[in-house]
């Protein structure tokens, strides 16, 4: 069997497959179905300083090649996550996790990051400056080089753990923002988050989502995500966690060839709770099919062919 190991910001992974934030909860629901220690890691639900109920329903809509969500960062708040969810996670998952850090001001991001930084189980901080479904924060920090660099630098100064900044595709030039985050101290980049989109109900003649717009995820965004991973890999020297529409072992290989050191799986988990497990199990056969013995050397391989 080929070597599935990879490395993300200095931490070794048994394989590159990482369930994306917001699609895997805190791992407990999926642990009822299979041993989630087969995963490379997982990114927990986006966490804010205070509890959030999220956006009003309806906040999920299906599409032909993906889904729209406008959940709005519903979560119980950082203190509850640390006191209640983290101990439960430790019982079912014995590897470092990505803690997805959200906020509505630079200071909030810093406070959440500091609390996660003190948790032994947290391997990386995933700084979410790209959520399109909240007002007064989220994506607003990730749409300009200046604001992205400001929050990156502030959080980097407050943590000892590798800082991975999650970027939004809802910009004209993702490369300049990626470079700004790298210059501000980011140890890695996560891309892409969901693409701003909407649907209209033909019966009511009104938007399907109460929030009007939501984030599109699923197979429809894979080519877009792949293009952005490719472009960012060309411009930066820090590792990339590539995600967006990944739903097969072939997609994982394609993402890594474009430049991803590890690969996030998002909406596929909502369609099939065994999606990540199946992808990991299928990876060796797909590697053999394409003459790949070791995943690490193929990272960015398509740039050198």
N, C-alpha and C positions, 0 to 999 in steps of 0.2 A: 504494500500500500504506500502511496506517495506521502510526503511530509506535508501535513496541513498546518504546521506551526507558522505563526507570524508574530510581529512585534508592533505594538502601538505605543509610541512615546516612551519607549524604554521598558515596557511591561510585556512579557511574553504571553501569548495566547495559544491554546491548544489548536485552535482553528480560527478563521477570520470572521465567523458569523456572530453578529450582535443584534438582537432584537432592538428596534428603535424605540426611543422614548414616546410614551403615549399609546403604544400598541401592546405593551407587555405588563402594564401595571407595575406592581412591585414583585412580580414573578410568582406570587403565591397561587394565583388562579391556574397558571400553566403547570406548576409543580404537581397539581392533582392529576395531570394527564401523563407526564413523563419526567424522568430525572433531568432537570434543567442544567445540571452540571456538564452536560454534553456541549453546552454553548461556549463560545469563546469568552463572552461576557454578556451583559445586557445593560441597557440604559433605562433607569427607572423613570417613573412618571415625573413630568416637569413639576418642580416644587418652588413655591413662593414663600415669602416670609410669613404671611398670614393665610389662613384657610380661604379657599375660593370655591364658590358654588359653580362658577362658570357661566356660560351664556344660556339664555332661555331656549327651550325646545320649540320647534324642531331644530336640531343642530347636527344632524347627520343626513346625508343624501347620497344615493347611489348613482353611478354613472355607468356608461357602457364599458369603460376600460379603467375604472377606478372609483374612488369615492370622495365625497366632500365632507369635511368636518369643520364645525365651528364650536368645539367644546369649550374653548376659552380657558384652558389651564385649570380645570377643576382639580383641586387637590386639598388635602387636610392641613397644609402648612408645615413648615420645616420642623417645628418642635414635635408635632405628632409623628411625623415620618421618622425622626430619630428615636423617639421613645417607644413607638409602637410597631412601626413597619420594619425598621432595620433589624431588630432582634428576630422577627419572624423570617425575614429574608436570610439571615445567617443560618437558620435551621435547615433551609432547603437549597442554598447556593453557597458554595465554599470557595469562590474565586472573587477577585476584585470586580466591583461594578462601576459603571459610569453614573455619577449623580448629576442629573439634569437641573441646572441652576437657572431660575427665572426671577424677574423682578420688574419694577415699575420706576425705578430710579437707580442710579449708580450705587448709592448707599445700600439699597435693598439687595442688589446683586452681591455686594460685598458681604453683607450680614449673612445671607444664605450660604455663600461660599465658605465663610469662616466656620460655620456650624458643621457643614459637610466635611471640611478639611480635618476636623477632629475625629472623624469616624474611621476606624481601622479598615472597615470593609470597602470603603470608597477608594478605588484605584485612580480614577480620573474625575475631574470636574468637566462637565459638558455645559459650556456657557451658552444658553439659549437666547440669542439676540435676533431670533428669526421667526417667532410665532406670529402668523398673520391674523389671529383670531381674538386679539385683545386690544383694548384701547388704552393709550397712555403709557405704553411700554412695549415689550416684545419686539416685533419687527422694526419698530421705530429706531431702535438702537443699531440695527444692522443694515440700514439703508444708506448710510454715509460713512466715508472713511473716518471722519473726525469722531463721530459718536461711537463707532465700533472700536476704534483705537482707545478712546477714553475709558470705556467700560472694561475692555480687555486689560489695560494697564492697571486699573484699580483692583480688579479681582486677582490678577497675577501677583500683585504686591501683598495680597492677603492670604495666599495659599502656598503650601509646599508641594502640593500634588500637581501632576501634569494637567495643564489647562487646554482643553479642546474647545474651540469656538465654533458654534453651529451657525452656519450662514444661510441667508435667505436667497432664493432664486429670483425674488421679485425686485430685481434691480437691473439697471442697464449694463453695469460692468462689475461682475462679481470678482474679477481678478484684482482690481484695485483695492477692494475691501479686504480680500484675503491677504494681500500684501501688507495692508495697514495693520491688520491683526497680528501678522507675523512680526512686524517691526515693533509692535507694542508689547510683545512678549509671549504670544500664544505658542504653546508647545505642539499643537496640532489643530486641524480644522475638520469640521464635520459638515458635509454638504451632500444633498440639499434638504432643506425643510420643504414644506408643501407649497404648491403654486396657487396663488390667489385666483379663485374662480367662482362661478355661480351657476345655478339652475333655476328655471321658472316653471311653476306648476301650470299646465295648460288649462286645468279646470278652474283654478282660482284666479288665473292671470297674474299671480304674484310670485315673488321669489320663494323658493322652497324653504330656505333657511331664514329663521327669524333675524339673524345677523346680516342677511342679504348675501354676503359673500362668505366663503370658507376656503379651507386649504384643500387642494386636489392632491391626492396620493394614489398609488397603484400603478399598474403597468403603463398607463398613458404617459407618465412623467419619466420613465426610465431613460429614453434617449436624451431628454433634456438634462437629466442628472449626470449622465455619462459625459455629455459634452462639457458640462461645467467642471466635473472632476478632472477631465483632460486638460482644460485650460488652466485651472488652478495649479495642477501638478507641474505644468510648464513654468509657472511663475514663482513658486515658493520652494523652500527646502525642508519644510516640516511635514510630518505624516498627515495623511488624509483618511478619514473615515467616510467612505462613500456610501450614500444611500439615496433612495428614490426609485420606487417601482421594482425593486429587486424581488424576484419570486421564484428563482430556480438556481441550481448550482452553476449553470451556464452563465447566468447573470453575474454571479459572484466572480467568476473567472474574468468576465468582460470588464467589470469594475476594477479589478486588480490590474489588468493590463492597461487600463486608462490611467492608473496611478494610485489607487486606493490600497492602503496597507491592511485595512480591515473593512468589512462591509456590513452595513445596517440593513435589517429587514423590517419593514413597517407594516403597511396595510395587509400584506399576505398573512400576518398573524391573526387578523380579524376575520379573514375568510376561512382559514384553516389553522387551528391551534397547534397543529403538528408541523407547520410550515418550516420552521427553523431546524427542527430535528430531521426532517426529511431532506432538506438541503445539505446538511452536514453529512448525512449518510450517503447521499448521492455524489458528493464531491470526489471521492477517490475514483469512481468509475468515469466521471467526466474528465478528471485529470489524466487518467490513462488513455482515454479516447483521443485527447489532444496532445499526447506526448509530454505531459507535465509531471515531473517527479517531485518537485519542491515548489511551494507557493511563493516563498520569499523572493526568488530571482525573477518572477514574472511581474512584480510590482512596477508599473510604468513601462512594461515591456513593449507595448505597442508604439511607444515613442522612439524606440531604438531599432525597429524592424526595417 
